[in-house]
Amino acid sequence: MANKIARVACREQDPKVRATNFEEVCYGYNLEEAQLEASRCLNCKNPRCVAQCPVSISIPEFIGHVLKGELQAAADTIARDSSLPSVCGRVCPQESQCEGACILGIKGEPVAIGKLERFVGDWKIEHGRTDDQRPTPNGHRVAIIGSGPSGLACAGDLAKLGYEVRVFEALHKVGGVLVYGIPEFRLPKERIVAREIDSLRRLGVVFETDTIAGRTVTVDSLLDEEGYDAVFIGSGAGLPRFMGIDGENLNGVVSANEFLTRANLMHAYDGEYDTPIYAGSRAVVVGGGNVAMDAVRTAKRLGAEATIVYRRSEVELPARVEEVHHAKEEGIEFRMLTNPIEVLGTDKGWVRAVRCVEMELGEPDESGRRSPVVKEDSEFEIECDVVIMALGTSPNPLIAATTEGLETNRRGCIVADDEGRTSREGVFAGGDIVTGAATVILAMGAGRRAAKAIDYYVKAKK
């Protein structure tokens, strides 16, 4: 029976080797491995995996095509609902979404849906059809602010409906968090991200970089002066948070956003580039999410002894289980139930240590996780020369500040309904700028829902 077959392991770089380079950790399936894993799927009549996918990919259908070796059909199936399969197959938290709902996971290992999606996406990049036919123009124009996951998903769906779509990106490269936030060893930029974005260009999507919304253009100028029928805001949440403790202004304290942007977008890890980056000899990363894992593993690859400091236990770590596993394999130290209270410096203004306290878990908070409580008389120091804060992010307030009548909440996020409609007519928003920092696939789902709402809005105005 299909469910008696063991889950097919994915080949990976040796941990000791990969901890010294920025090449991709996971090699992915070959055809034989993909077909064997696909044979495990039960092809459920009521597939719970589809219901748990934020973009509702027809998962059993594409897996069935993989099993038969019909890879173009598998790619076409995924393309109905996702324009970034190679990206999502690598970075989405499948264990808490599609794979978490797989019936095989009740008594064993779920089908490796993410690895199969990645296989199909990569096959399409290398071998699939590239003769994408541009839809017949419908005579309407939509502006999209931000080229991250939500903006790309919205752009792709609207382009397929015949809209003239222009995406405005503040940075010099397209891709948003996919290019500045996620390291090369998890998500190759040129081999994967750039080529998936090229598929949107073939649909007619135009990208304009080095354009800051709120300065170079505004929402009002796009609607009133440039004649766009609607604007979608998907500019993410890139404003880093800090702890507000003494010593955060010392040299050697940096946000994970800056650290990863230097490494990923600006290629600081590559000797052919002149981008400065300082990982020190001993780096402490504060936080427990995926960004913290990316930062600590990057610091390790740059030569530092790298440590995660997190105020809850390992059970509460919000990072993907796979990323935590990979980090441990690579020699990352984890200091759980530990919270910094001060960054200590030298007389020259550089970090020398972090003063911490031990924590214990109390009652659950509003998130459902047990609240950390300080242990009395538990202060101690961790020697280090770099502290990287990976404590979450919030939206840059520039767009809201320059768009009259655009409602935001107390966290600075744009207020929008489930379809992305905001308080301003013709203005839609989705992704992290609405929810705060979340996942790639949730942002894509928001972008797709907004595209449908924009299409309805424009047609209703006729």
C-alpha positions as CSV (number, residue, x, y, z in Angstrom):
1,M,0.0,0.0,0.0
2,A,1.1,3.5,-0.8
3,N,1.0,4.6,2.9
4,K,3.5,1.8,3.8
5,I,6.3,3.4,1.8
6,A,8.7,5.4,3.9
7,R,8.9,9.1,3.2
8,V,11.7,9.7,0.7
9,A,14.6,11.6,2.3
10,C,15.9,14.6,0.4
11,R,19.7,14.7,-0.3
12,E,21.6,17.5,1.4
13,Q,25.0,19.0,1.7
14,D,27.1,17.6,4.5
15,P,26.6,19.9,7.6
16,K,30.3,20.5,8.2
17,V,30.8,21.5,4.6
18,R,27.7,23.6,4.1
19,A,28.4,25.6,7.3
20,T,31.4,27.1,5.4
21,N,29.6,28.0,2.1
22,F,26.5,29.7,0.8
23,E,25.4,27.0,-1.6
24,E,22.0,25.5,-1.3
25,V,21.6,23.1,1.6
26,C,19.0,20.8,0.0
27,Y,19.6,19.2,-3.4
28,G,16.0,18.4,-4.1
29,Y,14.5,15.2,-5.6
30,N,15.4,13.7,-8.9
31,L,12.6,12.1,-11.0
32,E,12.9,8.7,-9.5
33,E,12.8,10.0,-6.0
34,A,9.9,12.4,-6.8
35,Q,7.9,9.6,-8.4
36,L,8.5,7.3,-5.4
37,E,7.4,10.0,-3.0
38,A,4.4,10.8,-5.2
39,S,3.3,7.1,-5.0
40,R,2.7,7.7,-1.2
41,C,-0.2,10.1,-1.9
42,L,-3.6,8.5,-1.2
43,N,-5.4,10.9,-3.6
44,C,-8.1,11.5,-1.0
45,K,-11.6,12.3,-2.2
46,N,-11.7,15.3,0.2
47,P,-8.1,16.4,0.3
48,R,-7.4,18.2,3.6
49,C,-4.1,19.4,2.2
50,V,-5.8,21.6,-0.4
51,A,-8.0,23.2,2.3
52,Q,-4.9,24.1,4.3
53,C,-3.0,25.6,1.3
54,P,-3.3,29.4,1.4
55,V,-3.5,29.5,-2.4
56,S,-5.5,26.3,-2.7
57,I,-3.2,24.4,-5.1
58,S,-4.8,21.2,-6.4
59,I,-2.2,19.1,-4.6
60,P,-3.4,15.5,-5.3
61,E,-3.8,16.4,-9.0
62,F,-0.3,17.7,-9.5
63,I,1.2,14.8,-7.5
64,G,-0.8,12.4,-9.6
65,H,0.9,13.9,-12.7
66,V,4.3,13.6,-11.1
67,L,3.6,9.9,-10.5
68,K,2.8,9.4,-14.1
69,G,5.8,11.4,-15.3
70,E,3.6,14.1,-16.7
71,L,5.7,17.0,-15.5
72,Q,4.3,19.7,-17.8
73,A,0.8,18.8,-16.7
74,A,2.0,19.0,-13.1
75,A,3.5,22.4,-13.7
76,D,0.3,23.6,-15.4
77,T,-1.8,22.4,-12.5
78,I,0.3,24.3,-9.9
79,A,0.4,27.4,-12.2
80,R,-3.4,27.8,-12.0
81,D,-2.9,28.8,-8.3
82,S,0.7,29.7,-7.8
83,S,3.3,31.6,-9.9
84,L,6.2,30.8,-7.5
85,P,6.4,27.0,-7.0
86,S,10.1,26.8,-6.8
87,V,10.1,29.5,-4.1
88,C,7.2,28.1,-2.1
89,G,8.5,24.6,-2.3
90,R,11.6,25.8,-0.5
91,V,10.5,28.3,2.1
92,C,6.8,27.7,2.9
93,P,6.0,26.1,6.3
94,Q,4.4,23.0,4.8
95,E,4.5,21.2,8.2
96,S,1.9,23.6,9.6
97,Q,-0.2,23.9,6.4
98,C,-0.6,21.3,3.6
99,E,1.6,18.6,5.1
100,G,0.2,19.2,8.5
101,A,-3.2,18.3,7.2
102,C,-2.0,15.2,5.3
103,I,-3.8,12.1,6.5
104,L,-0.6,10.0,6.4
105,G,0.8,12.3,9.1
106,I,-1.7,11.0,11.6
107,K,0.3,7.7,12.2
108,G,3.4,8.4,10.2
109,E,5.2,10.9,7.9
110,P,3.0,13.1,5.6
111,V,3.7,13.3,1.9
112,A,6.6,15.6,1.2
113,I,4.3,18.1,-0.7
114,G,6.8,20.9,-0.5
115,K,9.7,18.9,-1.9
116,L,7.4,17.7,-4.8
117,E,6.3,21.3,-5.5
118,R,9.9,22.4,-5.6
119,F,10.8,19.5,-7.9
120,V,8.0,20.5,-10.4
121,G,8.9,24.2,-10.2
122,D,12.6,23.5,-10.8
123,W,11.7,21.2,-13.7
124,K,9.6,23.9,-15.2
125,I,12.4,26.5,-15.0
126,E,14.8,24.2,-16.8
127,H,12.6,22.3,-19.2
128,G,9.0,23.6,-19.2
129,R,7.3,25.7,-21.8
130,T,8.4,29.4,-21.9
131,D,6.1,30.5,-24.7
132,D,3.6,32.1,-22.3
133,Q,0.9,33.8,-24.3
134,R,0.1,37.3,-23.2
135,P,-3.6,37.7,-22.6
136,T,-5.6,40.1,-24.7
137,P,-5.4,43.5,-23.0
138,N,-8.6,44.6,-21.3
139,G,-7.7,48.3,-21.4
140,H,-7.2,48.8,-17.7
141,R,-4.1,49.6,-15.6
142,V,-3.2,48.6,-12.1
143,A,-0.2,49.8,-10.1
144,I,1.4,47.5,-7.5
145,I,3.7,48.9,-4.8
146,G,6.2,46.3,-3.7
147,S,7.6,43.3,-5.5
148,G,7.6,40.8,-2.7
149,P,5.4,37.7,-2.6
150,S,2.0,39.5,-2.3
151,G,2.8,42.0,-5.0
152,L,4.1,39.3,-7.4
153,A,1.1,37.1,-6.8
154,C,-1.3,40.0,-7.4
155,A,0.6,41.1,-10.5
156,G,0.5,37.6,-12.0
157,D,-3.2,37.1,-11.5
158,L,-4.1,40.5,-12.9
159,A,-1.8,40.1,-15.9
160,K,-3.5,36.8,-16.8
161,L,-6.8,38.7,-16.8
162,G,-5.5,41.2,-19.3
163,Y,-4.5,44.1,-17.1
164,E,-1.6,46.3,-17.8
165,V,0.4,45.9,-14.6
166,R,3.4,47.9,-13.4
167,V,5.2,47.0,-10.2
168,F,7.1,49.7,-8.3
169,E,10.0,48.5,-6.2
170,A,12.1,50.6,-3.8
171,L,15.2,48.5,-4.1
172,H,17.4,48.0,-7.1
173,K,16.4,44.3,-7.5
174,V,12.9,42.8,-7.8
175,G,11.7,40.2,-5.3
176,G,11.3,42.0,-2.0
177,V,12.0,39.7,1.0
178,L,12.8,36.9,-1.4
179,V,16.0,38.7,-2.4
180,Y,16.9,40.7,0.7
181,G,15.7,38.5,3.5
182,I,16.2,34.8,2.7
183,P,19.8,33.6,2.4
184,E,21.2,32.1,-0.8
185,F,21.7,28.7,1.0
186,R,17.9,28.4,1.4
187,L,16.7,30.2,-1.8
188,P,19.1,30.8,-4.7
189,K,18.5,34.2,-6.2
190,E,19.6,34.0,-9.8
191,R,18.9,30.4,-10.4
192,I,15.4,30.4,-8.8
193,V,13.9,33.8,-7.8
194,A,15.0,35.8,-10.9
195,R,13.8,33.1,-13.3
196,E,10.4,32.8,-11.6
197,I,10.0,36.6,-11.9
198,D,10.9,36.3,-15.6
199,S,7.8,34.3,-16.1
200,L,5.8,37.3,-14.9
201,R,7.6,39.5,-17.4
202,R,6.6,37.2,-20.2
203,L,3.0,37.8,-19.1
204,G,3.6,41.5,-19.7
205,V,4.2,42.6,-16.1
206,V,6.6,45.7,-16.0
207,F,8.9,46.2,-13.1
208,E,10.2,49.7,-12.1
209,T,13.0,49.6,-9.5
210,D,14.5,52.4,-7.4
211,T,11.1,53.8,-6.9
212,I,10.1,54.8,-3.3
213,A,6.4,54.9,-2.7
214,G,5.6,58.0,-0.7
215,R,8.5,59.9,-2.3
216,T,9.2,59.0,-6.0
217,V,5.5,58.3,-6.5
218,T,2.5,58.4,-4.2
219,V,-0.7,56.5,-4.1
220,D,-2.6,59.6,-5.1
221,S,-0.3,60.5,-8.0
222,L,-0.7,56.9,-9.4
223,L,-4.5,57.2,-9.3
224,D,-5.0,60.9,-10.2
225,E,-2.0,61.8,-12.4
226,E,-0.9,58.6,-14.0
227,G,-4.4,57.2,-14.5
228,Y,-4.2,53.8,-12.9
229,D,-7.6,52.2,-12.2
230,A,-6.5,50.7,-8.9
231,V,-3.4,50.5,-6.6
232,F,-2.3,47.4,-4.6
233,I,0.1,48.0,-1.7
234,G,2.2,45.0,-0.9
235,S,5.3,46.7,0.4
236,G,5.8,44.4,3.3
237,A,7.0,45.0,6.8
238,G,10.7,45.9,6.8
239,L,11.1,48.2,9.8
240,P,13.1,46.3,12.4
241,R,12.2,46.2,16.1
242,F,14.7,46.4,19.0
243,M,14.4,45.5,22.7
244,G,14.8,49.0,24.1
245,I,17.5,47.8,26.5
246,D,20.7,49.6,27.5
247,G,23.6,49.1,25.1
248,E,21.7,48.7,21.9
249,N,23.5,51.7,20.5
250,L,26.9,50.1,20.8
251,N,29.0,49.2,17.7
252,G,28.3,45.6,16.9
253,V,24.5,45.7,17.6
254,V,22.6,45.3,14.3
255,S,19.1,44.3,13.2
256,A,18.7,41.0,11.4
257,N,17.1,43.0,8.5
258,E,20.3,45.0,7.9
259,F,22.6,42.0,8.5
260,L,20.7,39.8,6.0
261,T,20.2,42.6,3.5
262,R,24.0,43.2,3.4
263,A,24.6,39.5,3.0
264,N,21.8,38.6,0.6
265,L,20.9,41.6,-1.6
266,M,24.4,43.2,-1.5
267,H,26.4,39.9,-1.6
268,A,28.6,40.7,1.3
269,Y,29.5,37.0,1.6
270,D,31.0,37.1,-1.9
271,G,34.6,38.2,-2.1
272,E,33.9,39.8,-5.5
273,Y,31.7,42.5,-3.8
274,D,32.9,45.3,-1.6
275,T,29.9,45.3,0.7
276,P,31.0,45.6,4.4
277,I,29.6,43.2,6.9
278,Y,30.7,42.4,10.5
279,A,29.9,39.0,12.0
280,G,32.6,39.2,14.6
281,S,34.2,36.1,16.2
282,R,31.2,35.4,18.5
283,A,27.7,36.4,17.4
284,V,24.5,36.2,19.5
285,V,21.2,36.3,17.7
286,V,18.2,37.3,19.8
287,G,15.0,35.7,18.6
288,G,13.5,32.3,17.6
289,G,11.8,32.8,14.3
290,N,12.9,31.9,10.7
291,V,14.7,35.3,10.4
292,A,16.7,34.5,13.5
293,M,17.7,31.1,12.0
294,D,18.7,32.8,8.8
295,A,20.8,35.4,10.6
296,V,22.5,32.9,12.9
297,R,23.3,30.5,10.1
298,T,24.6,33.4,8.0
299,A,26.9,34.5,10.8
300,K,28.2,31.0,11.2
301,R,29.1,30.9,7.5
302,L,30.9,34.2,7.8
303,G,33.2,32.7,10.4
304,A,31.6,33.4,13.8
305,E,30.8,31.2,16.6
306,A,27.0,31.7,16.5
307,T,24.4,31.4,19.3
308,I,20.6,31.7,19.4
309,V,19.2,33.3,22.5
310,Y,15.4,32.8,23.0
311,R,13.3,33.6,26.0
312,R,11.0,30.6,25.7
313,S,11.7,26.8,25.3
314,E,12.5,25.0,22.2
315,V,8.9,23.7,22.0
316,E,7.7,27.3,21.5
317,L,10.3,28.2,18.8
318,P,8.3,29.8,15.9
319,A,10.9,28.9,13.3
320,R,10.4,25.9,11.0
321,V,11.4,22.6,12.5
322,E,13.6,21.9,9.4
323,E,15.5,25.2,9.9
324,V,16.1,24.5,13.5
325,H,17.3,21.0,12.6
326,H,19.7,22.3,10.0
327,A,21.0,25.0,12.4
328,K,21.8,22.4,15.0
329,E,23.5,20.2,12.4
330,E,25.7,23.1,11.5
331,G,26.9,23.7,15.0
332,I,24.7,26.6,16.1
333,E,24.3,26.8,19.9
334,F,20.8,27.3,21.3
335,R,20.4,29.1,24.7
336,M,16.7,28.6,25.5
337,L,14.8,30.2,28.3
338,T,17.3,33.1,28.2
339,N,16.5,36.8,27.7
340,P,19.0,39.7,27.3
341,I,18.6,42.6,29.7
342,E,21.6,44.7,28.7
343,V,24.3,44.8,26.0
344,L,27.7,45.4,27.6
345,G,30.5,47.4,25.8
346,T,34.1,48.2,25.9
347,D,35.5,51.6,26.7
348,K,35.8,52.1,22.9
349,G,32.1,51.6,22.3
350,W,32.1,48.0,21.0
351,V,30.1,45.1,22.2
352,R,31.8,42.7,24.6
353,A,29.0,40.7,26.1
354,V,25.2,40.3,26.6
355,R,23.9,40.3,30.2
356,C,21.0,37.9,30.4
357,V,18.5,36.4,32.8
358,E,17.1,32.9,33.0
359,M,13.4,32.5,32.3
360,E,10.8,30.0,33.2
361,L,7.4,29.4,31.5
362,G,4.2,30.6,33.2
363,E,0.6,30.8,32.0
364,P,-0.2,31.0,28.2
365,D,-0.5,34.5,26.8
366,E,-2.9,35.7,24.1
367,S,-0.9,33.9,21.4
368,G,-1.5,30.6,23.2
369,R,2.2,30.2,24.1
370,R,3.2,30.0,27.8
371,S,4.5,33.4,29.0
372,P,8.2,33.6,30.0
373,V,8.8,34.8,33.6
374,V,12.2,35.9,35.0
375,K,13.9,33.7,37.5
376,E,15.1,35.6,40.5
377,D,18.9,36.1,40.9
378,S,19.6,34.4,37.6
379,E,21.8,37.0,35.8
380,F,24.7,35.9,33.8
381,E,26.8,37.1,30.8
382,I,27.4,35.7,27.3
383,E,30.7,36.9,25.8
384,C,30.3,38.1,22.2
385,D,31.3,41.0,19.9
386,V,28.2,41.0,17.7
387,V,24.5,41.1,18.7
388,I,21.9,40.6,16.0
389,M,18.3,41.5,16.9
390,A,15.7,39.3,15.1
391,L,12.6,40.4,17.0
392,G,10.1,40.9,14.2
393,T,9.3,43.8,12.0
394,S,6.6,46.4,11.3
395,P,5.6,48.3,8.2
396,N,7.4,51.5,7.1
397,P,5.0,54.4,7.9
398,L,5.9,56.4,4.8
399,I,3.1,55.2,2.5
400,A,0.4,55.7,5.2
401,A,1.8,59.1,6.1
402,T,1.6,60.3,2.5
403,T,-1.9,58.8,1.7
404,E,-4.7,60.8,3.1
405,G,-7.6,58.7,4.4
406,L,-5.7,55.4,4.5
407,E,-6.5,53.8,7.8
408,T,-3.9,52.0,9.9
409,N,-4.0,50.2,13.2
410,R,-1.9,50.7,16.3
411,R,0.9,48.6,14.9
412,G,1.1,50.7,11.8
413,C,-0.3,48.1,9.6
414,I,-2.8,49.1,6.9
415,V,-6.4,48.1,7.7
416,A,-7.9,45.9,5.0
417,D,-10.6,43.3,4.7
418,D,-10.1,39.7,3.6
419,E,-10.2,40.8,0.0
420,G,-7.6,43.6,0.5
421,R,-10.0,46.5,0.3
422,T,-8.8,49.5,2.4
423,S,-10.5,52.6,3.6
424,R,-9.5,54.4,0.4
425,E,-11.6,53.6,-2.8
426,G,-9.5,51.9,-5.4
427,V,-6.7,51.2,-3.0
428,F,-6.0,47.6,-1.9
429,A,-3.4,46.0,0.3
430,G,-2.2,42.6,1.4
431,G,0.7,40.7,2.9
432,D,2.9,41.8,5.7
433,I,1.9,45.5,5.4
434,V,-1.6,44.3,6.6
435,T,-0.8,41.3,8.9
436,G,2.7,42.2,10.1
437,A,5.5,39.8,9.4
438,A,4.2,36.5,8.3
439,T,5.0,33.8,5.7
440,V,5.6,33.9,1.9
441,I,2.6,31.8,1.1
442,L,0.2,33.8,3.3
443,A,1.3,36.9,1.5
444,M,0.8,35.3,-1.8
445,G,-2.7,34.2,-0.8
446,A,-3.5,37.8,0.1
447,G,-2.2,39.1,-3.2
448,R,-4.3,36.6,-5.1
449,R,-7.5,37.5,-3.2
450,A,-6.8,41.2,-3.8
451,A,-6.4,40.6,-7.5
452,K,-9.9,39.1,-7.6
453,A,-11.3,42.1,-5.7
454,I,-9.5,44.5,-7.9
455,D,-10.9,42.9,-11.0
456,Y,-14.4,43.0,-9.5
457,Y,-13.9,46.7,-8.5
458,V,-12.7,47.8,-12.0
459,K,-15.4,45.9,-13.9
460,A,-18.1,47.3,-11.5
461,K,-16.9,50.9,-12.4
462,K,-17.6,50.4,-16.1
